[in-house]
């Protein structure tokens, strides 16, 4: 499915989010606090949009994704060819224990077949004291706004995707997966139960997106 949307993935995300996806990824980088020279794993990196954002801050960022089509599309982008792209399964990462200072996963955790296994693997490859940021769609906190958002998600988003995406059916899955994803507090509890401490979260755009931050104990 993700191979099928790779060609127009970047532009589709920008259109469907009204350009907010760039701001959300920028805030994720800020919250990760990755300094120059630090090794950062960008998991479920897709075409490397967020990896490039991390690299701009001076970190050595590695893009890892399960979809070979996404990785190929990323490497075909001229301004991302310098980034290291690695194929990998989030539940069995191809990296040594404690090999990264931080890990970020943007809009990908809900697509992993075993979320808890992925969180444990991320904890394994991050050094003690290292950091995690999960940037993911979440639940708007104000009920009237939440109703409006869900209407957009289930009705308008698939219709727009049919015009701009290279695989519109994938965005029906996108809408359904967002609606089924746990709320902020529930995700925080799952993160805390799988190798991470000091878990907290910050809502963006009224809770459409939440940044969950944690540390490796």
C-alpha positions in Angstrom: 0.0 0.0 0.0 2.7 2.5 0.9 4.7 1.6 -2.2 1.7 2.6 -4.1 1.4 6.1 -2.6 5.2 6.8 -2.6 5.4 8.8 -5.9 3.0 11.6 -4.7 3.2 11.0 -1.0 4.9 14.3 0.0 2.5 16.5 -2.0 -0.6 14.6 -0.9 0.3 15.0 2.7 0.8 18.7 2.3 -2.5 19.1 0.5 -4.5 17.0 2.9 -3.1 18.8 6.0 -3.4 22.2 4.4 0.4 22.6 4.8 0.4 21.9 8.5 2.4 18.7 8.2 5.6 20.8 7.8 4.9 22.6 11.0 4.2 19.4 12.9 7.5 17.8 11.8 9.4 21.0 12.7 7.8 20.9 16.2 8.8 17.2 16.5 12.4 18.1 15.7 12.4 20.9 18.3 11.0 18.6 21.0 13.6 15.9 20.2 16.4 18.3 21.2 18.8 16.5 18.9 22.1 18.5 18.9 24.8 18.6 16.2 26.6 15.3 15.9 24.0 13.2 17.7 22.8 10.0 16.0 19.1 10.0 15.4 16.9 7.3 14.1 13.9 8.5 12.0 11.7 5.4 12.0 8.8 5.0 9.5 10.6 7.8 7.7 8.9 7.2 4.3 10.5 9.4 1.7 12.8 11.1 4.3 10.9 14.4 4.7 11.3 14.3 8.5 14.8 12.9 8.2 15.9 16.0 6.2 14.3 18.2 8.9 16.3 16.5 11.5 19.5 16.8 9.5 19.0 20.5 9.2 19.4 20.7 12.9 22.9 19.2 12.7 22.1 15.6 13.7 23.3 12.6 11.9 19.8 11.3 10.9 19.1 7.8 9.6 15.9 7.2 7.6 14.4 3.7 8.2 11.2 2.4 6.7 9.5 -0.9 5.9 8.4 0.2 2.4 11.1 -0.1 -0.2 8.9 2.0 -2.5 9.0 4.9 -0.1 12.8 4.6 0.3 13.3 4.6 -3.4 11.1 7.7 -3.8 13.1 9.4 -1.1 16.5 8.6 -2.6 15.2 9.9 -6.0 14.7 13.4 -4.4 17.8 15.4 -5.3 18.0 17.2 -2.0 17.7 14.0 0.0 20.3 11.8 -1.8 22.9 12.5 0.9 20.7 10.9 3.6 21.3 7.3 4.7 18.2 5.2 3.8 17.8 1.8 5.5 15.1 -0.8 5.0 13.9 -2.2 8.3 11.0 -3.7 10.3 10.1 -1.6 13.3 9.5 -4.7 15.4 13.0 -6.1 14.6 15.3 -3.2 13.9 18.5 -3.8 12.0 20.6 -1.8 14.4 22.9 -2.5 17.4 21.7 -2.0 20.9 22.2 1.6 22.2 23.4 2.8 18.8 21.3 6.0 18.7 21.0 9.1 21.0 17.3 9.6 20.0 14.5 8.2 17.9 11.5 9.9 16.3 8.6 8.3 14.5 6.2 10.6 12.7 2.8 9.4 11.5 4.0 5.8 11.4 3.4 4.2 14.8 -0.2 3.4 14.1 0.8 1.6 10.9 3.1 -0.9 12.8 1.6 -4.4 13.2 2.7 -4.6 16.8 3.0 -1.2 18.5 4.3 -2.5 21.8 7.1 -4.5 20.1 8.1 -1.4 18.1 8.3 0.7 21.3 10.5 -1.9 22.9 12.7 -2.1 19.9 13.1 1.7 19.8 14.1 1.5 23.5 16.7 -1.1 22.7 18.5 0.8 20.0 18.5 4.1 22.0 21.2 4.6 24.7 20.2 5.0 28.3 19.1 8.6 28.8 18.3 8.9 25.2 15.0 10.4 23.9 11.9 9.4 22.0 9.4 11.6 20.2 6.2 10.1 18.7 4.5 12.5 16.3 1.1 11.0 15.5 -2.5 11.9 14.7 -4.6 12.0 17.9 -7.9 13.1 19.3 -9.0 16.8 19.3 -9.8 17.9 22.8 -12.8 20.2 22.1 -15.9 18.2 21.2 -17.4 20.5 18.5 -14.0 20.7 16.8 -13.6 16.9 17.1 -16.9 16.3 15.4 -15.9 18.7 12.6 -12.5 17.0 12.2 -14.0 13.5 12.1 -16.4 14.6 9.4 -13.5 16.0 7.3 -11.5 12.8 8.0 -14.2 10.3 6.9 -15.9 12.3 4.1 -13.7 15.0 2.6 -10.2 13.5 3.0 -10.8 10.4 0.8 -12.5 12.7 -1.8 -9.5 15.0 -2.0 -7.1 12.1 -2.0 -8.8 10.8 -5.2 -7.7 13.9 -6.9 -4.1 14.2 -5.7 -2.9 10.8 -4.6 -1.4 8.0 -6.7 -3.4 5.5 -4.6 -6.6 7.0 -3.3 -7.7 3.8 -1.5 -4.8 4.0 0.8 -6.2 7.2 2.2 -9.5 5.5 3.1 -7.3 3.3 5.3 -5.5 6.4 6.6 -8.8 7.9 7.8 -10.0 4.7 9.4 -6.7 4.1 11.2 -6.7 7.7 12.6 -10.2 7.2 14.0 -9.3 3.9 15.6 -6.0 5.2 17.2 -6.0 5.6 21.0 -6.3 9.0 22.6 -3.4 10.9 24.1 -3.5 9.4 27.6 -3.9 5.8 26.4 -0.9 6.1 24.1 1.2 7.7 26.9 0.4 4.7 29.1 1.4 2.2 26.3 4.7 4.1 25.8 5.4 4.0 29.6 4.7 0.3 29.7 7.3 -0.6 27.0 10.7 0.7 28.1 10.3 4.4 28.4 10.1 6.8 31.3 9.1 10.5 31.9 6.3 10.2 29.3 4.4 13.4 28.6 2.6 14.8 25.6 1.8 18.1 23.9 -1.2 18.7 21.7 -0.8 20.5 18.3 -3.6 22.1 16.3 -6.2 21.4 19.0 -5.2 17.8 19.4 -5.4 16.7 15.7 -1.7 15.8 16.3 0.0 15.0 19.6 3.7 14.8 20.3 4.6 12.2 22.9 8.0 12.6 24.5 9.9 10.1 26.7 13.3 9.1 27.9 15.2 5.8 27.9 15.6 4.6 31.5 
